[in-house]
């Protein structure tokens, strides 16, 4: 196996110069650096892909900015981060999680020091400061999420608006005229997390288009008890329920309904919409419109790598169409 000394001899330079050429920690002449890289590749001192990487001034690293908030669902958070990592690895990139307390500073440092070749942005807010920064950076950035203003940005996400329409249409087609929505906790809505706002707006618009009664409740962090009580008080004739909420609240919604004497699906039809979790553990299998982390992250990484490798950095928004999984939790309302 070749050593650094072998590379130095082949390139006609000192061992320290080899180190500087391969690490980039000190400026050396272009010709000397090229000689070192050529010798390293010929001797297999570094894997050939790594030598090419250095020659192209690439890190082969994708940075991921995914800030933690008080209301962050950690299981979903890590699910998306891992899907980015797996897809990046399949394309010969490693990932670097940016954990700086200030996500803006972390993005600036990544772009300014070439720490990574591009950035994937997770957990996007409607008015996300990272969007404004991405517009200013001459650097590839892709958002998994849709901020309110997508000008100049590359974004990928589930079509949450279409998912909301799909859920309402399914219930209306089954004959339901009073539909409730359990959304996300107020703290999530107040910080303007992009996807529950998009879902909520589309849900309300679709209900109005159908001319049906609807109500929305915002749950406590892990409990649906108060939210279900509020919906039943607002809509005594409620027979349909859409869950666009976290897994803990979704799991608690069925016992909360039962506490009021309602069973699923005999009394209330339920759909978990844009759900990043399975629904078979909820006691009664619930119809589901999945939030597929793999599909979203794979599309985002593909966009980012195209921007890095081929310079394809034109603004675009990719909305992934929702699909409906029928497990029998929607029925014609009783009576």
Number of C-alpha atoms within 10 A of each C-alpha: 6 12 13 17 14 16 25 20 14 16 21 15 16 14 17 12 19 25 15 16 23 19 10 13 9 10 10 12 8 9 9 16 22 15 18 25 26 19 22 26 17 16 18 16 18 18 13 16 12 19 21 15 14 19 15 9 12 16 16 22 19 28 24 24 24 19 18 14 12 7 13 13 14 11 11 16 16 12 16 22 21 16 19 27 23 19 21 23 15 10 13 11 19 18 22 16 16 19 13 12 10 10 18 16 14 18 25 16 14 20 21 13 9 15 17 24 24 26 26 24 24 19 20 23 22 20 16 18 13 21 26 15 14 23 15 10 13 9 19 25 31 29 28 24 27 29 23 15 12 17 13 16 22 25 24 24 23 23 20 30 23 21 24 26 17 19 25 28 17 16 24 18 11 15 15 25 19 19 26 26 27 26 23 23 21 15 15 20 17 9 14 19 21 21 23 22 20 20 22 21 13 19 28 19 15 20 21 12 9 12 10 15 17 20 19 21 20 21 23 15 17 15 18 25 19 14 23 27 16 18 22 16 12 16 17 9 14 22 27 30 28 24 23 26 24 24 21 15 24 25 19 16 24 21 19 20 19 12 13 12 9 15 16 23 20 14 20 22 25 29 30 28 28 29 20 21 18 16 20 13 10 16 11 17 18 26 23 26 24 20 22 20 21 17 16 22 27 19 21 27 28 15 23 26 22 14 20 19 10 9 11 13 19 9 12 15 18 18 18 17 12 20 16 17 14 13 14 15 18 24 21 18 18 11 4
